[in-house]
């Protein structure tokens, strides 16, 4: 593992702060890839402690504990033998207190990069937030150790251009999953019913209460997230973008995670590769074909047909 960098002190230093953002629609494998990258000894990440106190970045020093307790780290970060999704499950106090990679929305909001409503964040907000965001992410590296900050947040889809403006050396890993699989997965998770639909008013619960088709809401959410993501990525130079399909990620987690790690600037590490190999790798993502009701599939394809064809998921 390389030595920990110091906090940048000039605008020139800050512009080369190494950051890798994982972006994609919800239920597209972003959490799995993010946590796999955070296992790397040279990765810095926003923890549950920094999320709670986003102005006290020295709390990132707790990240160092995780490198010395790999067994506890695996138990705390992953469930069901390697599932990165832990939302809504009972966890002990010790597990909740253990440092864990999180999306860290409060830190971005504290830097002036909060997003509300359907419009993407103005790229100029990134220029305005560059100094404070660069300082705080660099402090995460200084206190927590590592050479590259990695981060995942679904709301980044609406602020990609602003992040690229704030951090011109940042790289973006785009994860895409079949919208029909995403819709089926959204309908199954416990938080979806109360999830704000930023592209409309209300939640899936109010959508259905007002007479809307619940499957249409799932499909529209995927379409909206991918559309705003693509608009943001179009503002980033191609050399800073890597596209990955969920299906290839779960089919070869070690290989794909290794490719992503090299892209964001994390070196090859045999111990890390073995840790990634311990994670649960699911079979090809086609279970929705057998379990999605025909009427639901028709509703999803009616709404998302153009986007499915654009990504090569439908003829």
C-alpha positions as CSV (number, residue, x, y, z in Angstrom):
1,X,0.0,0.0,0.0
2,X,1.3,3.4,-0.9
3,X,1.7,6.3,1.6
4,X,-1.1,8.6,2.5
5,X,-1.1,11.9,0.6
6,X,-1.3,15.3,2.3
7,X,-4.3,17.6,1.9
8,X,-3.9,19.7,-1.2
9,X,-3.1,23.3,-0.4
10,X,-3.5,24.9,-3.9
11,X,-6.0,24.9,-6.6
12,X,-3.5,23.1,-8.9
13,X,-3.1,20.3,-6.4
14,X,-6.8,20.1,-5.9
15,X,-7.5,19.6,-9.6
16,X,-5.6,16.3,-9.6
17,X,-7.3,14.8,-6.6
18,X,-8.0,11.2,-7.6
19,X,-11.7,10.4,-7.3
20,X,-13.7,7.5,-8.8
21,X,-17.5,7.9,-8.8
22,X,-19.8,4.9,-9.4
23,X,-23.1,6.0,-11.0
24,X,-26.2,4.2,-12.2
25,X,-29.9,3.7,-11.6
26,X,-30.9,2.2,-8.3
27,X,-30.8,-1.6,-8.2
28,X,-28.1,-1.7,-10.8
29,X,-25.3,-3.1,-8.7
30,X,-23.7,0.2,-7.7
31,X,-23.6,-0.8,-4.0
32,X,-21.9,-4.1,-4.7
33,X,-19.2,-2.5,-6.9
34,X,-18.7,0.4,-4.5
35,X,-18.1,-1.8,-1.5
36,X,-15.9,-4.1,-3.4
37,X,-13.7,-1.1,-4.4
38,X,-13.7,0.1,-0.8
39,X,-12.1,-3.2,0.3
40,X,-9.0,-2.1,-1.6
41,X,-6.2,-1.0,0.8
42,X,-5.5,2.1,-1.3
43,X,-9.2,3.3,-1.4
44,X,-10.5,6.1,0.7
45,X,-14.3,6.4,1.3
46,X,-17.0,8.4,3.1
47,X,-18.0,6.5,6.2
48,X,-21.1,6.3,8.3
49,X,-19.3,8.5,10.8
50,X,-18.4,11.3,8.4
51,X,-22.0,11.1,7.0
52,X,-23.3,11.9,10.5
53,X,-20.7,14.7,10.9
54,X,-19.8,15.9,7.4
55,X,-17.7,18.8,8.6
56,X,-15.5,16.7,10.9
57,X,-13.6,14.8,8.3
58,X,-11.0,13.7,10.9
59,X,-13.6,11.0,11.7
60,X,-12.3,9.3,8.6
61,X,-9.4,8.1,10.7
62,X,-11.8,5.3,11.9
63,X,-11.5,3.9,8.3
64,X,-8.0,2.6,9.2
65,X,-9.5,0.2,11.7
66,X,-11.2,-1.7,8.9
67,X,-7.9,-2.6,7.3
68,X,-6.8,-4.4,10.5
69,X,-10.1,-6.3,11.1
70,X,-10.9,-8.0,7.8
71,X,-13.2,-10.6,9.4
72,X,-15.3,-8.0,11.2
73,X,-15.3,-5.8,8.2
74,X,-16.8,-8.6,6.0
75,X,-19.5,-9.3,8.6
76,X,-20.4,-5.6,9.0
77,X,-20.3,-4.6,5.3
78,X,-22.0,-7.6,3.8
79,X,-24.9,-9.9,4.5
80,X,-26.0,-13.2,3.3
81,X,-22.5,-14.3,2.5
82,X,-21.6,-11.2,0.5
83,X,-24.7,-9.2,-0.4
84,X,-23.8,-5.5,-0.3
85,X,-27.5,-4.5,0.3
86,X,-28.1,-4.2,4.1
87,X,-31.0,-1.7,4.1
88,X,-33.8,-2.4,6.5
89,X,-32.1,-5.4,8.2
90,X,-31.6,-5.6,12.0
91,X,-28.0,-4.9,12.9
92,X,-26.3,-5.0,16.3
93,X,-25.0,-1.8,17.9
94,X,-21.5,-2.9,17.3
95,X,-22.2,-3.4,13.6
96,X,-23.9,0.0,13.3
97,X,-20.9,1.7,15.0
98,X,-18.3,-0.1,12.8
99,X,-16.9,2.1,10.1
100,X,-18.7,1.4,6.8
101,X,-18.7,2.9,3.3
102,X,-21.9,5.0,2.7
103,X,-23.1,7.3,0.0
104,X,-22.4,10.4,2.1
105,X,-25.1,12.7,0.8
106,X,-24.7,15.1,3.8
107,X,-21.1,15.8,2.8
108,X,-22.1,16.8,-0.7
109,X,-25.0,18.9,0.5
110,X,-22.6,20.6,3.0
111,X,-20.4,21.5,0.0
112,X,-23.4,23.2,-1.8
113,X,-24.1,20.3,-4.1
114,X,-27.5,19.2,-2.9
115,X,-30.0,18.3,-5.6
116,X,-33.8,18.8,-5.5
117,X,-36.5,18.5,-8.2
118,X,-36.2,17.1,-11.7
119,X,-33.5,19.4,-13.1
120,X,-29.8,18.4,-13.1
121,X,-27.6,20.5,-10.9
122,X,-26.1,23.5,-12.6
123,X,-22.5,22.7,-13.5
124,X,-21.4,26.1,-12.2
125,X,-22.4,24.8,-8.7
126,X,-19.4,22.5,-9.1
127,X,-17.1,25.3,-9.8
128,X,-18.4,27.2,-6.8
129,X,-18.0,24.1,-4.6
130,X,-14.7,22.9,-5.9
131,X,-12.5,24.2,-3.1
132,X,-14.5,22.9,-0.1
133,X,-15.3,19.6,-1.8
134,X,-11.7,19.1,-2.8
135,X,-10.5,19.9,0.7
136,X,-13.0,17.5,2.4
137,X,-12.4,14.6,0.1
138,X,-8.6,15.1,0.4
139,X,-9.0,15.1,4.2
140,X,-10.8,11.8,3.9
141,X,-7.7,10.4,2.3
142,X,-5.3,12.1,4.8
143,X,-7.2,10.9,7.9
144,X,-8.5,7.6,6.6
145,X,-5.5,6.5,4.4
146,X,-5.6,5.7,0.8
147,X,-4.7,7.2,-2.6
148,X,-8.0,7.3,-4.4
149,X,-11.4,8.4,-3.1
150,X,-14.2,6.1,-4.3
151,X,-17.9,7.0,-3.9
152,X,-21.3,6.0,-5.0
153,X,-24.5,7.9,-4.8
154,X,-27.7,7.6,-6.9
155,X,-28.2,11.4,-6.6
156,X,-24.9,11.8,-8.4
157,X,-26.8,11.0,-11.6
158,X,-28.3,14.5,-11.4
159,X,-25.0,16.2,-10.6
160,X,-22.4,14.5,-12.8
161,X,-21.6,17.7,-14.7
162,X,-21.2,19.6,-11.5
163,X,-18.9,16.9,-10.0
164,X,-16.8,16.9,-13.2
165,X,-16.5,20.7,-13.0
166,X,-15.5,20.6,-9.3
167,X,-13.1,17.7,-9.7
168,X,-11.7,17.7,-13.3
169,X,-9.6,14.6,-12.7
170,X,-12.5,12.5,-11.4
171,X,-13.5,9.4,-13.2
172,X,-16.9,8.0,-13.6
173,X,-17.9,4.3,-13.8
174,X,-21.4,3.9,-15.3
175,X,-23.3,0.8,-14.4
176,X,-26.3,-0.2,-16.5
177,X,-28.8,-3.0,-15.9
178,X,-31.8,-4.2,-17.9
179,X,-34.6,-1.9,-17.0
180,X,-37.0,-4.8,-16.7
181,X,-34.8,-6.4,-14.0
182,X,-34.5,-3.0,-12.3
183,X,-38.2,-2.6,-12.2
184,X,-38.7,-6.1,-10.8
185,X,-36.1,-5.4,-8.2
186,X,-37.5,-2.0,-7.2
187,X,-40.9,-3.5,-6.7
188,X,-39.5,-6.1,-4.3
189,X,-37.4,-3.8,-1.9
190,X,-39.0,-2.4,1.2
191,X,-38.0,1.2,0.7
192,X,-39.4,1.7,-2.8
193,X,-43.0,2.4,-1.7
194,X,-41.9,5.6,0.1
195,X,-39.1,6.6,-2.3
196,X,-39.6,10.2,-3.6
197,X,-40.1,10.2,-7.3
198,X,-38.0,13.2,-8.2
199,X,-39.2,13.2,-11.8
200,X,-42.8,13.5,-10.6
201,X,-44.7,14.5,-7.5
202,X,-45.1,12.0,-4.6
203,X,-44.0,8.5,-4.1
204,X,-44.9,5.1,-5.6
205,X,-47.5,4.8,-2.9
206,X,-49.2,8.0,-3.9
207,X,-48.7,7.2,-7.6
208,X,-50.8,4.0,-7.1
209,X,-53.3,5.7,-4.9
210,X,-54.0,8.2,-7.6
211,X,-54.6,5.4,-10.1
212,X,-51.2,5.0,-11.7
213,X,-49.9,1.6,-12.7
214,X,-47.2,0.6,-10.1
215,X,-45.1,-1.1,-12.8
216,X,-45.2,2.0,-14.9
217,X,-43.7,4.0,-11.9
218,X,-40.9,1.5,-11.7
219,X,-40.2,1.7,-15.4
220,X,-40.4,5.5,-15.5
221,X,-37.9,5.7,-12.6
222,X,-35.3,3.7,-14.5
223,X,-35.9,5.7,-17.7
224,X,-35.6,9.0,-15.8
225,X,-32.5,8.0,-13.9
226,X,-30.7,6.7,-17.1
227,X,-31.7,9.7,-19.1
228,X,-30.4,12.3,-16.6
229,X,-27.2,10.2,-16.1
230,X,-26.5,10.1,-19.8
231,X,-27.0,13.8,-20.1
232,X,-24.5,14.3,-17.4
233,X,-22.0,11.8,-18.8
234,X,-22.2,13.6,-22.1
235,X,-20.4,16.5,-20.5
236,X,-17.4,14.4,-19.4
237,X,-14.5,13.6,-21.7
238,X,-14.7,10.0,-22.8
239,X,-11.3,9.1,-21.3
240,X,-12.8,9.7,-17.9
241,X,-15.8,7.3,-18.4
242,X,-15.9,3.5,-18.1
243,X,-19.2,1.7,-18.9
244,X,-20.0,-1.6,-17.2
245,X,-23.1,-3.9,-17.5
246,X,-24.5,-5.4,-14.4
247,X,-24.7,-8.7,-16.1
248,X,-21.0,-8.8,-16.7
249,X,-20.3,-7.6,-13.2
250,X,-22.1,-10.5,-11.5
251,X,-20.8,-13.0,-14.0
252,X,-17.1,-12.0,-13.2
253,X,-17.0,-9.9,-10.1
254,X,-13.2,-10.2,-9.6
255,X,-12.3,-9.5,-13.2
256,X,-14.7,-6.6,-13.6
257,X,-13.8,-5.1,-10.2
258,X,-10.2,-5.4,-11.2
259,X,-10.8,-3.5,-14.4
260,X,-12.7,-0.8,-12.6
261,X,-10.0,-0.5,-9.9
262,X,-7.3,0.1,-12.5
263,X,-9.4,2.6,-14.3
264,X,-9.9,4.8,-11.1
265,X,-6.2,4.5,-10.2
266,X,-6.1,1.6,-7.7
267,X,-3.2,-0.8,-8.3
268,X,-3.5,-4.6,-8.6
269,X,-3.5,-6.3,-5.2
270,X,-3.7,-10.0,-4.8
271,X,-5.1,-9.9,-1.2
272,X,-7.8,-7.5,-2.3
273,X,-8.8,-9.8,-5.2
274,X,-9.2,-12.7,-2.8
275,X,-11.4,-10.6,-0.6
276,X,-13.6,-9.7,-3.6
277,X,-13.8,-13.3,-4.5
278,X,-15.4,-14.0,-1.2
279,X,-18.4,-11.9,-2.1
280,X,-21.6,-13.4,-3.3
281,X,-21.7,-13.6,-7.1
282,X,-25.2,-14.1,-8.4
283,X,-26.1,-16.0,-11.6
284,X,-26.9,-14.1,-14.8
285,X,-29.6,-11.6,-14.2
286,X,-32.6,-13.3,-15.9
287,X,-34.8,-14.4,-13.0
288,X,-37.2,-11.6,-13.9
289,X,-38.1,-13.4,-17.1
290,X,-39.7,-16.3,-15.1
291,X,-41.2,-14.3,-12.3
292,X,-42.4,-11.0,-13.9
293,X,-46.2,-11.3,-14.7
294,X,-46.9,-10.8,-18.5
295,X,-49.0,-7.7,-17.8
296,X,-46.1,-6.2,-15.8
297,X,-43.6,-6.9,-18.5
298,X,-45.8,-5.3,-21.1
299,X,-46.3,-2.2,-19.0
300,X,-42.5,-1.9,-18.4
301,X,-41.7,-2.4,-22.1
302,X,-44.3,0.1,-23.2
303,X,-42.7,2.8,-21.0
304,X,-39.1,1.8,-21.3
305,X,-38.9,0.4,-24.8
306,X,-36.8,3.1,-26.4
307,X,-34.3,3.0,-23.5
308,X,-34.1,-0.8,-23.5
309,X,-33.4,-0.8,-27.2
310,X,-30.8,2.0,-26.8
311,X,-28.9,-0.2,-24.3
312,X,-29.3,-3.3,-26.4
313,X,-31.7,-5.1,-24.1
314,X,-34.5,-5.3,-26.5
315,X,-34.8,-5.7,-30.3
